[in-house]
């Protein structure tokens, strides 16, 4: 599942929905856009608040960045931006010490 924004000029910006993450662990944020396009990936939680991860889409249009997941469990937001579009998605974070119900 992904979140996508497509402009009238045909350019697209899509972010794949991350799976459930464990607190404080590296996580991949991936998506699709136009080949060669530069994007900025940003996590909206305290540990990532001042960080901007830059990525450039390959010839197939895929891009990726690695962030550190939040230290607190809950639902969090990640955004991906280019010069003319922004898209966001949410994902759950859980404490690895707590067992699933």
C-alpha positions as CSV (number, residue, x, y, z in Angstrom):
1,X,0.0,0.0,0.0
2,X,1.3,3.5,-0.8
3,X,0.3,7.1,-0.7
4,X,0.7,8.9,-4.0
5,X,0.4,12.5,-5.3
6,X,0.2,13.0,-9.0
7,X,0.3,16.5,-10.5
8,X,-1.5,17.6,-13.6
9,X,1.9,17.7,-15.5
10,X,2.2,13.9,-14.9
11,X,4.9,14.0,-12.3
12,X,4.4,11.6,-9.4
13,X,5.6,11.2,-5.9
14,X,4.7,8.1,-4.0
15,X,5.8,6.7,-0.6
16,X,5.4,3.0,0.4
17,X,3.7,2.5,3.7
18,X,6.3,1.2,6.2
19,X,5.4,-2.0,8.1
20,X,5.2,-2.0,11.9
21,X,8.5,-0.9,13.4
22,X,10.2,-1.6,16.7
23,X,11.2,1.4,18.9
24,X,14.6,3.0,18.2
25,X,15.5,0.7,15.3
26,X,16.7,1.6,11.7
27,X,13.7,1.7,9.3
28,X,13.6,2.0,5.5
29,X,11.4,4.5,3.8
30,X,11.0,3.8,0.1
31,X,8.8,4.9,-2.7
32,X,8.6,5.9,-6.4
33,X,8.9,9.1,-8.3
34,X,10.3,10.2,-11.6
35,X,13.8,8.8,-12.4
36,X,16.5,11.1,-11.2
37,X,14.2,13.2,-9.1
38,X,15.6,14.4,-5.7
39,X,13.4,13.9,-2.6
40,X,13.6,14.8,1.1
41,X,12.4,12.2,3.6
42,X,11.4,13.5,7.1
43,X,10.3,11.7,10.2
44,X,7.8,13.6,12.4
45,X,8.9,12.5,15.9
46,X,11.5,14.0,18.4
47,X,14.5,11.8,17.4
48,X,14.2,12.8,13.7
49,X,12.6,16.3,14.0
50,X,15.7,18.3,12.9
51,X,16.9,15.7,10.3
52,X,16.2,15.8,6.6
53,X,17.3,12.6,4.6
54,X,18.0,13.3,0.9
55,X,17.6,10.6,-1.7
56,X,17.6,10.5,-5.5
57,X,15.4,8.2,-7.5
58,X,17.3,5.6,-9.7
59,X,16.6,4.9,-13.4
60,X,13.6,2.8,-12.3
61,X,12.1,5.7,-10.2
62,X,12.7,4.0,-6.8
63,X,14.2,5.9,-3.9
64,X,15.0,5.0,-0.3
65,X,16.3,6.5,2.9
66,X,17.0,5.0,6.4
67,X,15.7,6.7,9.5
68,X,15.7,5.7,13.1
69,X,12.2,4.8,14.4
70,X,10.7,6.6,17.4
71,X,11.7,5.6,20.9
72,X,8.0,5.7,22.0
73,X,5.4,3.3,20.7
74,X,2.4,4.7,18.8
75,X,1.4,5.8,15.3
76,X,3.8,8.1,13.6
77,X,4.1,10.1,10.4
78,X,6.8,10.3,7.7
79,X,6.7,12.7,4.8
80,X,8.4,12.8,1.4
81,X,8.9,16.1,-0.4
82,X,10.2,17.3,-3.7
83,X,10.4,20.8,-5.1
84,X,6.7,20.7,-6.2
85,X,4.9,18.0,-4.1
86,X,4.7,16.4,-0.7
87,X,3.1,13.2,0.4
88,X,2.8,11.6,3.9
89,X,2.0,8.2,5.4
90,X,1.6,6.8,8.9
91,X,3.0,3.6,10.5
92,X,2.8,1.9,13.8
93,X,5.7,1.6,16.2
94,X,5.7,-0.9,19.0
95,X,7.8,-1.8,22.0
96,X,9.8,-5.0,21.4
97,X,9.5,-5.8,25.1
98,X,5.7,-6.0,25.0
99,X,4.1,-9.0,23.4
100,X,1.3,-8.7,20.8
101,X,-2.2,-9.3,22.3
